[in-house]
Amino acid sequence: MLGKRESRLMFACAASAIAGAGLFALVQVGGAIAAQQGPPSFVFSGPVPAQFIISAEDGARIHDHLSIAAEVAERLSHICQANAKSHGGSATVIILDPYGRIVHEHRMDGQSYINQLAAEKKARTALLTREPSHVLTNRAFDDVSTLIRMDQFGLNVQEGGLPIIVNDQLIGAIGVGGGAGGRAYGEEVCARDALQEVFGQQPPLLPPPAGGATNGGGFPGRATPAPAPGRNG
């Protein structure tokens, strides 16, 4: 027969086991709710394929194993050039590495200093923000204060700059200036199509800002209001 001390000890152990089981069940329920309500967890899809980035041998010399390969950058520019030409336009295309240095620059005939500078600033903006420069285009539309602030930060609010992201790793950025076909095609579309041909499916492009209409260039114009309905009689 157990004494009082042993009985109390057994009772305490049983109570602790019951409480532990209840806590475990509560944690399981809480985890299930969090899984339903929280953001999806990151799924690692593997390293960047070797054909897209600087070779191991070249990277070892400068301690860089993430930059877009020069041959890939050149291919992007040639694709954009061909697409711009097929739409009756021309363009300047600049590809940067993850550190902001120019890997490849291609200026088609008839492109000016402004076109070159715009392309580089668009690419740099996409690189620094990790987003299309179009995000700032929409924010700055009809907003002079945002235009001034972005300029102070060294960012460009023209569309046409896209980050180059492969398997969730930034390997560079592309910027297109000079029209690239104007309203019929456009700089951002030219950049997106080049990325899509080389790397596969890309995120959808953003629509123009409210009240704006894309003109194919770097900044949207004001949308033409619909004509007022006429009166009968």
N, C-alpha and C positions, 0 to 999 in steps of 0.2 A: 504494500500500500504506500502511495506516495505521500510525502509530507507536504506541509503548506508551502515551503520554499520551492520544492520541485514543481508543485502545481502552478505556482505563480510564474515560474520560469517557462513552463510549457505553454501557459496562456499567453505570455508575452511573445513567444516565438510564433505562435499561431496567428496572433493579431498582426505581427510584423509581416508574415507571409501573405495574409489577406490584403494588407495595405499595399504591399509591393505588387501583388497581382492587379489591384485596382489602378495603381499608378501606371503600370505597364499598359493596361488597356486604355487608359486615358491618353498616354503618349501615342499609342497606335491610332486612336481616333483623331487626335490633334494632327498627327502627321498626314493622315488621309485627307483631312480638311485642307491643310496647307498645300498639299499636292494638287488639290482641285482648284484652290483660289490663287496660289502663287504663280509667278512667271515660270515658263517652261525652263527646265534646267539645260545648261549648255551641253551639247553633244559634240565631242571632239571628232572631227571627220578625217583626221590624219594630217600629216605635214604637207606643206606646199609641194606639189610635184616638182621634181628636179628640173624639168624642162622649162619651167617658168622663171627660175631665179638664177642668180650668179652661181657659177660652178664652185664646187668645194675647193678646188685648187686655187681659183682666182680669189675666192672669198677668204681663204686662209692668209693671203698676203695683206689684206686690209681689215681682217677680223669682221667680216660682213657676210652673213649667210642668208639674208632676207631680201636683198634688193632684186628688183626685176632685172632679168637678163637683157643685155643690150640688143641682142637679136630679136627678142620678143618686143621690146620697145619700138624698134625699127619697123617690125611687122605691123604693129598697131597704127603707126603713122601712115604707112603705105595703104592700109585698108581705108583709113579715113580719107586720105587723098583721093583714092579711086572713087569712093562714094560721093565725095563733094563734087568731083569732076563730072560724074554721071548725072548729077542734079544741076549742072550748069554753074557751079560755084567753085571757089577756091578757099583754102584754109591754111592756118598755121597750127601745127600740132606739136605739143611739148609733153614729154613724159619725164617725171621726176622719180628719184628713188625715195625710200622712206625718210631720208635725211634732208630732202629738199634740193638735192643737186640734180642738174639736168643730165639725164641718161641719153635722151635723143630729142632733137628738135628738127622739124622739117617745115620749111616755108615754101609754099607754092608761089609761082610767079604772080606778081601783082599785089602781094601782101606788104603791108606797111609796118613801120615801127610800132604803131599803136596796136595792130593785130598781134604782133609778136609779144608785146608786153601784156596784153590782155590774156593771151593764152597761158603765159607763165603764171600770172597772178591767179587765174582760175584754178590751175592745177595746184598751186601752193595753198589756196583756200581749202580745196577738197582734201589735201594732205593734212592740214592742221586741224580741221574740224572732223575728219573721218566721215564726212557726209558730202553729198552733191552740193556744189555751190548754189544750186537752185533753191536750196533751203533758205539761204540768205536773200536770194532774189525775191522770194515771196514775202519774207519778213520786212524787207526794205521798200517794197512797192508802196508809193504814196506815204512814206514815212521818212522825212528828212533827218530826224534825229538818229534813226537806225543807220542811215547812210553815212552820217558823220562818224558815229561810233565805230562802225565796221572799218572805215578808212583809218581811224586812229589805231585800230588793232592790226592793221596791215592786211585786212581781208577784202576780197573782191565780191561784190554782190551780183555779178553777172552769171547767168547760167552758162554751162559749157565745161565745167570742171567736175570730174568724177574720181573718187578714190578707187584704187585697184586693189581689191580684196579677194584673196583666194583661200578657201578653207578657214575663213575668219581671221586671216593674217593679212595685214596691210603690207603690200610689197612695193607700192608706189602710187602715183596719181597721174591722170591725164587731163590736159587742158586744150581746148580748141577755140581758136579765134578766127576772125575774118569772114564770117558768114556761113561758109560750108554749104551753100545752096539756098540760103535765105529762108523765107517763109515755107518754101516747098520741102525743105529738109531740116536744116538747122544744125548748130554747133553741138548741142548736147546730144542730139540724136546720132550725129556722126561719131561722137566719142562712145556712146552706148553700143552702137552697132559694131564698132571695132572691138570693144571688150567682149561682146557676145560671140563674135566669130572666133576669137582666140581662146577665151576662158569658159564659154558656155553661158547659160541663162543668167541674166542680170536682173536686179530689182527693177520694178516698173518706174518710169520717170514720173516726176511730180507734175501735176497740172499747173497751168498759169495761176497767178494769184487772183483773188476775187476782184472782179472789175478789170482784169488785164487780159490781153490776148497775146500769145507768143508771136514774135515776128521772125523767128529763126535765128535772131542774133542774141546778144548777151542779155538784154533787158526787155521785158515785155512792154508793148504799147497799150494804151487804154483801149478797152474793147469798144467797138462802135455800137452805140445804143440802137435797139430795134426801132424802126420808124413807128411813129404813133399811128394807130388805126384811123383811116379816113372816115369821114361822115357821109352817109348816104343821103342823096337828095341835095 
